[in-house]
Amino acid sequence: MKAHDGMYIGGAWRPAAGTDTVAVVNPADEQVIAHVPAGTAEDVDAAVRAARAAFPGWAATPPAERAARIGALRDVLAARKDEIAETVTAELGSPLPMSQMVHAGVPVLVAGSYAELAATYAFEQRHGNSTVFLEPVGVVGAITPWNYPLHQIVAKVAPALAAGCTVVLKPAEDTPLTAQLFAEATEEAGLPAGVFNLVTGLGPVAGQALAEHGDVDLVSFTGSTAVGRQIGATAGGAVKRVALELGGKSANVILPSADLAKAVNVGIANVMSNSGQTCSAWTRMLVDAERYEEAVALAAAAVAKYVPGERVGPLVNAKQQARVRGYIEKGIEEGARVVAGGPEAPLATGYYVSPTVFADVTPEMTIAQEEIFGPVVSILKYEDVADALRIANGTVYGLAGAVWAADDAEAVAFARRMDTGQVDINGGRFNPLAPFGGYKQSGVGRELGEHGLAEYLQTKSLQF
């Protein structure tokens, strides 16, 4: 795979400060496909200085012009969608159809939404005798994960650019090639030098240096809750803005009136997508006692269609594979019943995990409380609607979820009482304008749409 041997700083590819590199491994065959520079604090400092120097000019650029540049970026991403999909498949292991439709397709929609929003948003508002100005926060340090490598980049960079901020990106070390393609796209789209900068490398080195840098005004991080706590503590000590999109343990609540077969099949598909490596995946399926065994049988039949190496890709690396298999073993140890899959590796080569369905899961079990981040579904039984709500809200997370019922009104009434940031009603479709983010330990702040733009703005009022 094509890889740059430098950092993208100040509008050009520059040699890294150090000589260490990070190997990029194809998780489907375990082969090294490229090496990228392992960024240091010196690289981060150079990128932040470039972003700081570019900030006044970009912040002063009229919103319509910023919108035009984001629109151009969208067009470049659309034109290069095949190359992007192939790169994501190579470094993440996602099946190519998934990479084409989701990993390459969704970022185009999101970038387009911010091109439109930048052109229409009221950055200046009148309230009584005050004029309120929504101004860019400044330099943004964006730290993105590997599971949706381009989407997570665009979901941070596009609103930051729309707001008038400049950006330093530190992508996940497992999927840096997609980030390098994005850097190329910003150059092709005509972004001024220094408005977007890229430093590849390891989280504890380059990521930490970015989060701690004194000239970064806001840190936007997507990843584990444990790392999010560290970044939040660092930002709090510096009185620095922070946006955190963290873990999830989302409930798929199937109410007694729902179409059971549809709800189960869509729920299984939701978790199997991206090999279960989705923070918002509906990994807890809640079914009433009367239809519980029917739901278990439907789930086992549905998951059999997801064949590793065909419809389900590998996990991103060996560590993640071992972690997920460990959770499956823990579920068995605590008394859950395996009705599909199990801890055994389904293929001899590649970081694959068998798509797994557990029955007889109780709310206190580890697999019902902790984020597994793999193709694993736990089916829990509830006695009545109040019990379903108690179970749905019974984790430290609150990122997403789903509710199924005979009519939308019944599902909405239940969803309004769920402690979670986003709920799909009867299979509601993805909306790039809907705010995404969590309650409780699932994070702070929102991404996408106007609420995502607001994270990168600060408020000034003039009274006259």
N, C-alpha and C positions, 0 to 999 in steps of 0.2 A: 504494500500500500504506500501511496505517496505520503511523505512526512517532511515537514520543515525541520531544520536543525537549529533554528533560532527562535527568538520571541518576537511577537508582533508588537512593537512599541513605537509610538510617535509616527505612525503611518508607514513603517518599514520593518522588514524582517532583520533583526539584529542578532549577532552572536550572543549566546548566553554567557553570564558572568562566570559560571563554573563549567566543568567538563562532565559531570555525572549525567546519566541518561535514565529514562524510564522505559522499560520494555512494554510494548503493546502486544497482547496475546489474543489470538482468536479463540474464544472459549468453546467453539464447536470442535476444533481439532487440537487445541492446546499448543499451537505453533506460534512463535513470535513473528509478527508481521511488520513491525516497525519499531523504531526507537525515537523518543522525543526528549528534548532537554529537561533536566530536573531543575526547575527554577530555584533561585536562592532569594534571600532577603534583599540582596543587591539588585536582582532583576525586578523584584516587586517595587523597590524604591524608584527605579528608573521609570517603570510603567506609571506609577502614581504621579511622579513629577511631570510626565508627559500629559497625563490626564488633567492635572492641575493647570498646566500652561494652556491647554486647549479649552478649559472650562469657560472663561469669560466670553470668548468669541461664540462658542456654541450656545451658551445661555442667552446671548443677545440676538441670536439668529431668530427671525420671525417664525412663529409656529408653522406657518404654511410652508416655509422652506424646510423646516425639520421634517414635516409630514412628507414632503417630496422625496427626501433622502430615505426615509423609512419605506416609502412606497417603492423606491428603486431597489432597496435591499430585498423587499418581498419578491420583486420580479427576478432578481438574481437567484434567490433561493428556489423559486419555482422553476427557473430554467435549468438549474443544476440538481433537480430532485433525484434523478437516477443515480448520479454520482454520490449524492448524500445517502441514499438508501443503501447502496452497495457498501459504503464506508461503515454505516451503522451496523449492518449485518456482519461485517468482518470483525469489528472490535467489540460489539455487544453480543452477537450471536442470534439476534432477532431473525426469524424467518423473513425472507425477502418481501413477501406480500405485506407483512406487518410493517416492515421498514418503509415500504413505498407509501402505504396508506396513512400510517400514523406518524412514524418518526420523521418522514420527509414532508408529509402533507399538512399535518396540523400546524407546524411552525409558520407555514405560508399564510394560513388563516389568521393566526395570531398577529403576525407582522402586519398583515393587511388591516386588521382591526385597529392597530395603533396608528397606522398611517391616516386612517379616517378620523380617529379620535384627536390626534394632534392638530388636525385642521379645523376641528369644530369645537373643541373644549373651551370653556370660558375661563381663561387664565386671569381675567380681570372681571370682578363682579362688584356691583353696587348694592350696598345694604344700608338703608337709611341715609345718614350723613357720612357714611364711610365707603371708601373704595378698598376692596380687598384684592390683593395680588397673590396669586399662587405661583411661587417661584421655585426654581430647581434647588434641590438640597445641596448639590455640589458634586464631589467625586464619589462614585459608587464602587465598592468592592463586591463583585458578584462571585459567589462560590457555588458551583453547580454540581449535581450528582451524575452518575453514569446511567441511570435507568432509562431516562428519556433525554439523551445528551443534547439534541438540538432544541427540542421544545423548551427545556428548562433554561437554556441560554436565551432564546428569543423572549420567553416570558419575563425575563429580568431586563435584558438589554433594550428591547423595543420600548417599554414604557419609560425607562430611564432616559433614552434618547428623546422621546416625545416630550418629556418634562423639561429637557434642556440640560440634563446631567451628562457628565462624561463617565466612562466606565473602564475599570480594570477587571478582566475576567480570569479566574483560576478554575479551570474545569477539572472534573474528576480524572485521576491518573489512568483509569481503565479505558476511558474513551476520549483521548485528546485529539484524535485525528478529525473527528467531526467539528471540534472547536476550531481547529486550524482551517478547515473549509469555511467556517463561518467568518473567520478573520479575513480570508480572501474575498468573501462576498461583500464585507463592509468596504473593502478597498475598491472593489469593482463598482459598488453602488455610489461611490464618490463621497464617503464620509470624510470630513476634514481630518488631517493628521492629529493624532492624540485623542480624538473623541472616543475611539474604541481601542483598547489595548489587551493583549493576551499574554499571560505567563502560565506555562505548563509546569507540572511538578507535583510533589507530594503534599498532602494536606497538612501534616504537622510542620512542614517547612514553609512552603510558599503560601499555603492557605492561612497559616497562623500569622505569617508576616503581613499579609494583606489585612487580616482582621485587626491586627494591632497597630497598623500604620497610623501615625498621628494626623496625616493629611487626607485620610479617607473619612468622608462625612457620613456615609451610610454603608452598612454591610448587609447584603441580601444573601441568605444562605438557605439551601435546600439540602436536607440530609437527615441523619439520625438525630433523635432527641438528645442523646448524650453529647454529641458534638455541638448541637444547638445551644445547650446549656453553657458550654464553655465560651462560645462566641458571644452569647448574651451577657455573660459575666464580664468578658473583656470589653464589650461595647459599653456596658453600664459604668465601668470604672472610668471610661473616657468621656462619659455623657455623650455617646454617639448613637445615632439612629440605627435601628436594626430591624430587619424583617426576616422571620424564620418560618419556613415551611418544613414541618418535621414528620414524625411517624403517624401511623394510623392503625386502627383495628376495627374497620368499618363493619357495621351490621347490615345484613340483607334481611329485612323483616318481611316475612310473608304472612299477611293477615289471613284469618280463616276464610274470608270471602274471595280471596285472590285466585287467579288461574294458576294452579300449583305447577303444572308442567312448564308453562312459559317462564314463571318466576325462577324455577330451579335451573332451567336450561340457560337462561340469560345470566343468572348468578354464577354458574360454573364458567361460562364463557368470559365473564368479567374477570375472574381470578386467574384463569389460564392465560389471558392476554399478557404479553410481555413476560411470560414464564412466571407470573405471579410477582414480578418485581415492580409493583406499583403501590405507592404509599396509600392511595385511596381505594385499593381493591376491597371488595366486599367479602372478606375472609371468614366472617361469622354468619352462617345462614340460620335464621330463627324460624322455626315451624311449630304450629300448634300440635299438641299431643295427639289429637285424633288423626292427623294426616302425616305424622312424623315418619313412620316406616315407609309410607308411599314416597315421601320426599327423599329418603335415603336411597331407595331403589332407583328413583329417577336420576339422582345425582351420580350414582355409580355408573349408570348406563351412559349418562352424558359425558362423564370424564373419560370414558373409554375411547371416545373419538379423538382425544388430544394425544396423539402419538409423539413421543420425544424424537426429535430429529426431523419431524415433518411439520405438524401444527404447533408444536411447543419447542422452543429453542433451549439452549443450555442456560445455566446461571452464569453470571458475569466472570467469576473466577473460582479457583479451588476453595478459597476460604469461605465464600458464600455458599458453595455446594455443601461443604462440611457443616456449616451452620444450619442450613435448612434440614439436612438429614438428621442432625442432632435434635432438632425440634420434633421431627417425626418419631424418633426413638423416645423422646420425652413424653409425647402423647400416648404412645403404647404403654410406657412405664406407669403413667398415671391412670390408666384404665380405659382410655378411649378405644373404640373399635374401628379398625381399619377396614373399610369396605371397598377401597380401590387404592392401588399404589402401595407405598411402603418405603422403607429407608434404603432398600437396595438400589444401586445405580442401574438405570435401565440400559445404558450403553457402555461399552468398554472404554471408549475415547470421548473426551468432551466432558464439560462440567454439568451434566444432565442430572435432574432429579425426577423421579417418577411422579406424575400428577397424582395427588393423594387426597382422598376424602375420608374424614373421620366422622363416625357416629358416636352416640352416647357421650358426647362432650358436655361437661358441666361448666358453669360460668367461672369457677375458681381455677380451672386447669390452666397450666402454663400456655397451652396452645390457644386458649380462648382469651388470654390476657396480653400476651406479648406479640409484637410484630415479627412475623416469620420471614416475610419477603421472598416467598417462593410459591410454587403451584400447590398450595395446601388449603383445603376448605374444611372448616369445622361446622358440623350441624348440631345445633342446640335446640332443645325442646322447651316450649313455654306452655303454661297452663291457661292463661287468659291474657288479654291485652295489657293489663297492668303489669303482669309478669314479663311480658315481652319488652315493655318499655324499661323496666328495671334492668333486664339483661342487656338491652341495647346500650343503655347509658352506663353500664357497669365496668368501664375500663378508664384508664387515665387519658385515653385518646379521644378525639372528637373531630376527625378530619372530614369524613364523608359517610355515605350510607345509601340505602335504598329502601323503599316501602312499596309493597304491592297490595292492592285491594280491588274489589269489584268496581269501584269508581274512584276518581281522583280525589273527591272531597274527603272520603274516608281516609285515604292515604295521607293527604295533606294534614288532616287533623292530628294524625299520629306523628308525622314528621315534625310538626311545629313543636312537639314536646321532646324531640331528640336533641341531645347536647352535642351537636355536630355542625360543621360549617357548610356542608353541601349535601343535599339529599336528592336522589333521582326518584321521581314518582312514576310508577308503572313503566319503567324502562325509558325515562326521559333521556333525550339525546344530549351529547356534549355541546356546550354553548361557549364559544371563546370570549363572550362578553360577560359571562357570569363570574362573580368573584369566587376565587378558590383559596381556601385557607381554613385553619382549624380553631376549635375550642380547646381548652385545657392544655395538655402537653403536646398537642399537635401543632402548636406554633403561635406566632404573633404576626399579624398583618395579613394582607390579601394579595393575590396575583390575578391578572386578567381584567380586562374592561376598565371602567372608570375607577373602580376601587384599587386596581393594580397601579394605575397612573398616580393616584393620590399618595401612594407610599413614597414617591420620589419628589414630592412637592412640599414646600413649607409656606406658611401663611404670614402675610404682612398686611396690616390694615392702616389706612390713612384717613383721619377724620377731618372733614372740612365742610 
